[in-house]
Amino acid sequence: MRDADLVVTMLADPAALRAVAEGVLPALLPGVHWIDTSTVGPEAVGELAGRLPAGVTLTDAPVMGSVDRAATGELWVPAGGDPLPARVGEVLNALGEVTGCGPLGSGAALKLVLINAAVGGVALVAEALRLGEAMGLPEELVRGQLVRGQLARGQLARGPLAGAVARAYAGTSNFPVALAAKDVALATAHAPLPILESVHAVLTSRPELAARDLSGIRR
């Protein structure tokens, strides 16, 4: 660690980031770049930045995507810290598509917006499927129409929930329900979000799903 010029962390929550920082910070020398790819929110990023030794830079770059996208270098990477050091850019570009978001903390903020839209979308698809089942409709019929949407000028248009349906049926992702609940809690601490508060209640109501991928709430 003491000879590293670049440190990359990907941790579960703000508490984990604080715990790791306790051991990492004393070893950092001037010129080191720290890239944190955790989903911890802008407050935790600001807290970490305030503890950095002189000459150490921080980039917040929480990734969107699971193990399947990571394996192919197709993650979405919102990055905060303007400008991004060249070495940091090289590393992040290897992960996937990088979007510079502005000052430190803005990557963490955008990640919360994006991940909560995704989690909320999956929850909505799960409810739609449950409603269809309650009214006697075949699951494949409901799923297909959510994806395909309405006729537009004689052609089937891609439905607005197509991405959420794909995520609800994803078989190669690994985003545990417990982490999804954590991300929703981080978001609802920033603004009144009654729909997402309800989603959080659903995510935390079934402990047996905590370690399963988010698609597990569909069942």
C-alpha positions as CSV (number, residue, x, y, z in Angstrom):
1,M,0.0,0.0,0.0
2,R,2.8,2.4,0.9
3,D,4.3,2.1,-2.6
4,A,1.0,2.4,-4.5
5,D,0.3,5.5,-6.6
6,L,-3.3,4.6,-7.1
7,V,-5.9,3.2,-4.7
8,V,-9.3,1.8,-5.8
9,T,-12.0,0.9,-3.3
10,M,-15.5,-0.6,-3.8
11,L,-17.3,-1.1,-0.5
12,A,-20.8,-1.8,0.6
13,D,-21.8,1.3,2.5
14,P,-20.5,4.5,4.3
15,A,-19.6,2.5,7.4
16,A,-17.4,0.1,5.5
17,L,-15.7,3.1,3.7
18,R,-14.9,4.7,7.1
19,A,-13.5,1.5,8.5
20,V,-11.2,0.9,5.5
21,A,-10.1,4.6,5.5
22,E,-8.8,4.1,9.1
23,G,-6.2,1.7,7.8
24,V,-5.5,3.3,4.4
25,L,-5.1,6.9,5.2
26,P,-1.9,6.6,7.3
27,A,-0.2,4.9,4.4
28,L,-1.0,7.4,1.7
29,L,1.8,9.6,0.4
30,P,1.6,12.9,-1.7
31,G,0.8,12.2,-5.3
32,V,-1.5,9.2,-4.6
33,H,-4.9,9.1,-6.4
34,W,-7.8,7.4,-4.6
35,I,-10.7,6.3,-6.7
36,D,-13.7,5.2,-4.7
37,T,-16.3,3.3,-6.7
38,S,-18.6,2.6,-3.7
39,T,-22.2,3.7,-3.6
40,V,-22.1,5.8,-0.5
41,G,-23.6,9.1,-1.4
42,P,-22.0,12.5,-1.6
43,E,-21.8,13.1,2.2
44,A,-19.5,10.1,2.7
45,V,-17.4,11.3,-0.2
46,G,-17.1,14.7,1.4
47,E,-16.2,13.2,4.7
48,L,-13.5,11.1,3.2
49,A,-12.1,14.1,1.2
50,G,-11.8,16.1,4.4
51,R,-9.6,13.4,6.0
52,L,-7.1,13.0,3.1
53,P,-3.5,13.9,3.7
54,A,-2.0,16.8,1.7
55,G,-1.2,16.0,-1.9
56,V,-3.7,13.1,-2.1
57,T,-6.5,13.4,-4.6
58,L,-9.9,11.7,-4.5
59,T,-12.3,10.8,-7.3
60,D,-15.8,9.4,-6.6
61,A,-16.8,7.0,-9.4
62,P,-19.5,4.6,-8.3
63,V,-20.3,2.2,-11.1
64,M,-23.7,1.3,-12.6
65,G,-23.9,-2.3,-13.6
66,S,-23.3,-5.7,-12.1
67,V,-20.8,-8.6,-12.5
68,D,-21.9,-9.2,-16.1
69,R,-21.0,-5.7,-17.3
70,A,-17.9,-5.6,-15.2
71,A,-16.6,-8.8,-16.9
72,T,-16.9,-7.2,-20.3
73,G,-15.8,-3.7,-19.4
74,E,-19.2,-2.2,-20.0
75,L,-20.0,-0.5,-16.7
76,W,-21.4,3.0,-16.6
77,V,-19.1,5.2,-14.5
78,P,-20.4,8.6,-13.3
79,A,-17.3,10.4,-12.0
80,G,-16.9,13.3,-9.6
81,G,-13.8,15.4,-9.3
82,D,-13.0,18.1,-11.9
83,P,-10.7,17.7,-13.7
84,L,-10.0,14.0,-13.5
85,P,-6.3,13.2,-13.4
86,A,-5.1,11.4,-16.5
87,R,-4.1,8.3,-14.6
88,V,-7.6,8.1,-13.1
89,G,-9.2,8.5,-16.5
90,E,-7.2,5.6,-17.8
91,V,-8.3,3.3,-15.0
92,L,-12.0,4.3,-15.3
93,N,-12.1,3.9,-19.0
94,A,-11.0,0.3,-18.6
95,L,-14.1,-0.3,-16.5
96,G,-16.6,1.2,-19.1
97,E,-18.2,4.4,-20.2
98,V,-17.1,7.4,-18.1
99,T,-19.3,10.4,-17.6
100,G,-17.6,13.4,-15.9
101,C,-20.2,14.9,-13.6
102,G,-18.4,17.9,-12.1
103,P,-17.0,18.6,-8.7
104,L,-16.2,16.0,-6.1
105,G,-19.4,14.2,-4.9
106,S,-21.3,14.7,-8.1
107,G,-20.6,11.2,-9.3
108,A,-21.9,9.8,-6.0
109,A,-25.0,12.0,-6.3
110,L,-25.8,10.9,-9.9
111,K,-25.3,7.3,-8.9
112,L,-28.0,7.6,-6.3
113,V,-30.4,9.1,-8.9
114,L,-29.7,6.3,-11.4
115,I,-29.7,3.4,-9.1
116,N,-32.9,4.5,-7.4
117,A,-34.6,4.8,-10.8
118,A,-33.5,1.3,-11.6
119,V,-34.6,-0.2,-8.2
120,G,-38.0,1.6,-8.4
121,G,-38.5,0.4,-12.0
122,V,-37.9,-3.3,-11.0
123,A,-40.3,-2.9,-8.0
124,L,-42.9,-1.4,-10.4
125,V,-42.5,-4.4,-12.8
126,A,-42.9,-6.8,-9.9
127,E,-46.1,-5.1,-9.0
128,A,-47.4,-5.1,-12.5
129,L,-46.7,-8.8,-12.8
130,R,-48.4,-9.5,-9.5
131,L,-51.5,-7.5,-10.7
132,G,-51.6,-9.5,-13.9
133,E,-51.4,-12.8,-12.1
134,A,-54.2,-11.7,-9.7
135,M,-56.4,-11.0,-12.8
136,G,-55.6,-14.3,-14.4
137,L,-53.2,-13.1,-17.2
138,P,-50.3,-15.2,-18.3
139,E,-47.0,-13.9,-17.0
140,E,-45.4,-14.0,-20.5
141,L,-48.2,-11.9,-22.0
142,V,-47.8,-9.2,-19.4
143,R,-44.0,-9.3,-19.6
144,G,-44.1,-9.1,-23.4
145,Q,-46.5,-6.1,-23.5
146,L,-44.5,-4.2,-20.8
147,V,-41.4,-4.6,-23.1
148,R,-43.1,-4.0,-26.4
149,G,-45.5,-1.2,-25.5
150,Q,-48.0,0.4,-27.8
151,L,-48.4,0.5,-31.6
152,A,-46.9,3.7,-33.0
153,R,-47.6,4.5,-36.7
154,G,-48.1,0.9,-37.4
155,Q,-45.0,-0.4,-35.7
156,L,-44.5,-1.7,-32.2
157,A,-42.6,0.7,-30.1
158,R,-40.2,-0.3,-27.3
159,G,-42.1,0.0,-24.1
160,P,-41.0,2.6,-21.5
161,L,-40.4,-0.2,-18.9
162,A,-38.3,-2.4,-21.3
163,G,-35.1,-1.8,-19.3
164,A,-36.8,-2.4,-16.0
165,V,-38.3,-5.6,-17.3
166,A,-34.9,-6.8,-18.5
167,R,-33.4,-6.1,-15.1
168,A,-36.3,-7.8,-13.3
169,Y,-35.5,-11.0,-15.3
170,A,-31.7,-10.7,-15.3
171,G,-30.0,-13.9,-14.6
172,T,-26.3,-12.9,-14.6
173,S,-26.5,-9.9,-12.2
174,N,-25.5,-9.9,-8.5
175,F,-27.0,-6.8,-6.8
176,P,-28.3,-8.0,-3.4
177,V,-31.6,-6.8,-2.2
178,A,-29.9,-5.6,1.0
179,L,-27.6,-3.3,-1.0
180,A,-30.6,-2.0,-3.0
181,A,-32.3,-1.2,0.3
182,K,-29.2,0.7,1.5
183,D,-29.1,2.7,-1.8
184,V,-32.8,3.7,-1.4
185,A,-32.2,4.7,2.2
186,L,-29.4,7.0,1.1
187,A,-31.6,8.6,-1.4
188,T,-34.6,9.2,0.8
189,A,-32.4,11.0,3.3
190,H,-32.0,13.8,0.7
191,A,-35.6,14.5,-0.3
192,P,-39.2,13.4,0.4
193,L,-39.6,10.4,-1.9
194,P,-42.8,8.6,-0.9
195,I,-42.7,6.1,-3.7
196,L,-39.1,5.1,-2.9
197,E,-39.9,5.0,0.8
198,S,-42.6,2.4,0.0
199,V,-40.0,0.5,-2.1
200,H,-37.6,0.5,0.8
201,A,-40.3,-0.9,3.0
202,V,-40.9,-3.8,0.5
203,L,-37.1,-4.4,0.2
204,T,-36.7,-4.7,3.9
205,S,-39.9,-6.7,4.7
206,R,-38.5,-10.0,3.6
207,P,-35.2,-10.8,5.2
208,E,-34.9,-14.1,3.3
209,L,-34.3,-12.1,0.1
210,A,-31.6,-9.9,1.6
211,A,-28.7,-11.8,-0.1
212,R,-30.5,-12.5,-3.3
213,D,-30.2,-10.4,-6.5
214,L,-32.8,-7.6,-6.9
215,S,-34.6,-9.7,-9.5
216,G,-35.7,-11.9,-6.5
217,I,-38.4,-9.4,-5.6
218,R,-40.2,-10.3,-8.8
219,R,-41.1,-13.6,-7.2
